[in-house]
């Protein structure tokens, strides 16, 4: 008897991207497109190409997954690790039958329970109690089965007091605890779990890890666990696959794959040298970044740049821009307001800039730099010369707060109560410390 | 490893996930596994129907009653349109509206069921066919009280129950099948082409006037009568009249056959089309 429960063969998934590009086109193009689109769509309809409702000409195929092959045995916990946009979530969505693959096949032996996003199948207006039944039904669980497990689910989720409160009043932590509890107590043979442990406090995370361990070793259930957190992957999984840009880059033991992955992301580019180019008026020869501690104890990045000015620099600005892993520009600065006579002097100079990276949420960043002349179509970019750094935080804090939020800026402190004074003895405030 | 308690039914479930495009029949096992969800969705639809209304459930009978009053005034009092077998006009129309309202409201609700449940579709798998099905089945909550009222009306007008009542389950099945067939096509098409949403009220108007609700079918010539039998509600409406009122001629069998065949064609085609389209819903809603 084969004990392979998940078998993925040549699986690929293609999306059409184009919506974002469509937004960037001019109003004229948009109007023109709106006017001609119905005719185009009807033409396509008769040619049997279906799937209208999307923009026509701006669509570009994007492969979220390409030619993925792997197998999972019964009772195994397979970790899936990779950067944002590597295809992890798409893989889980295909395996839980939410979205179909474009090519290839996945064979699954057993019922699949999935926990993909906060509040999957929850209805905000209904109480916790009704939602357990609704959620159970959505996950393919019978009423009797839910009744049998009801108390266990409620106890595990630690929501006894609020079980008859509409879930819209729940905190995100309570929401997730309840969702995890329902999924974990379902008698499905396979559990697909996506970043669940990002929500909930440390003790609940421990409880989830213990429960996942329990369902695999004692109940013989199989888990596919997608995570950003190397710690959780190492603690829980028997085997790990690494996805990169839609490809399966590596599979192996948790230690080997996680270490490889960490080695890859932790390889920052701290210094670049740019070869001399005689046609450039202001030549940057060298740029570097290094971490520094700011006066208030926060950590920042110090950008240092050496350039050689061969001409007068009256209007030229030195610009620095930081992009996050989604290639969104989150920080920009130039030396316009710097009033230093050396700005206008010829010769070789070294300047520095403090980048307040403590404001950025944990992740990887690229630093671009160059000279730019306002009002003129002149710029000295060095597109191939990008500095790279990553901002990390202790795993405990990271998993509690940072990652779940999409904001570019993340600063957990800065909170204060303005009324009265803290009366707890064991809660010393910063002011009195 | 002997102490490992394997979950039950593990050996029986097997899923193959493939790209869309094949013509597939829905898996009955899958549908059976998700029966709880079907009950939950249906019950939710029923509750949502009258939630936040002041009158609440009596709307189920108020709506056909008011429609009956208006149509009686215009078509009976003003225009003096005849009825099949000279049955009093209000009774004839109320009975006909039983089937029509189930069809019209059901199709309209089902058509928006895919888009309306986009949140659920994006997050979890379940057989999507449950959505249009539960939206039409929830229409039974309207049909049953209206049916009781129709029986009372028939009694008041002097048409006691006859053996024809025994045929009601078959009529009901034809009604549900017809509605489901149309609901499948329109809900799948609506998810893909939002134009359908614009066309549905118009389509229902056309079907309403093509169905012998406000006029007796025999008012039409033989050719026209055969033609309108293709719209399956014709058969259902005539059968409802015949089953409840009793004291009128049974609609010709070959016309009922046309209606039934049309219903079956719609439902089979609808299921295949829906199953083929369902995988793409998540990218469209």
Interface residues (C-beta under 8 A of the other chain):
Chain A: X15 X45 X50 X51 X52 X53 X75 X94 X95 X96 X97 X98 X99 X100 X101 X102 X103 X104 X105 X106 X107 X108 X109 X110 X111 X112 X114 X116 X117 X120 X121 X133 X134 X136 X137 X138 X139 X140 X141 X142 X143 X187 X188 X189 X218 X219 X220 X221
Chain B: X4 X5 X6 X7 X8 X9 X10 X11 X13 X14 X15 X16 X17 X18 X19 X20 X33 X34 X35 X36 X37 X39 X40 X120 X121 X122 X123 X124 X125 X126 X192 X193 X194 X279 X280 X282 X283 X284
